Amino acid sequence: MKKIAVIYHSGHGHTAHLAQHVVQGAASVAGSAVDLLRAEDLRSQPEALSAYDGLILGSPTYLGGVSGTFKHFMDATGGLWRRQQLVGKLAAGFTVSSLPAGDKQSTLLSLFVFCMQHGMMWVGNPFLPGQHQGVPYDEAVNRLGSWSGLMAQAAHGAPAEAFSPGDLRSAEVFGRNFSEQLQRMSA
């Protein structure tokens, strides 16, 4: 059984809602056990991450980067870095903002660099935007066109579950792809 942690921070519930769909996709792969963990709960016990084979990190994009809460979690992993306890683990990232672009790429790059500094291996988002195959834009997988990680959009002030169907489907296939890659790596 391969263990995956989906670690997230959610200021208004959007990232939490998306994280649940990532978990659903990752857990759909046989041989995968998936835990949903809040970043703020891991700040005092980051060593718990050593028990996982793969980490999927999720933060809202606030002012062009990860949230302060998520950054605080990242900083708390310094001891893991010094002891090289995350080297070789699989990693991926996702983010949400209220605009289609919203500088989400800089958040994904921040997550990527964090994982690279820990010696982890990054899994991107391999799905072609569905609208190029004629799927309506709001229903399209990877409609925002991100290959470095999962991007989603939730309108400012909208309820936590108010995502386009395509973004929710993207989260599920993103989680499933990550879990499949972890299984392939282990074979």
Secondary structure, DSSP 8 states (H G I E B T S, - for coil): -EEEEEEE--SSSHHHHHHHHHHHHHHTSTTEEEEEEEHHHHTT-GGGGGG-SEEEEEEE-BTTB--HHHHHHHHTTHHHHHHTTTTT-EEEEEEEESSSSTTHHHHHHHHHHHHHHTT-EE-------GGGGT--GGG-TTTT--SSSEEEE--TT--TT---HHHHHHHHHHHHHHHHHHHHHH-
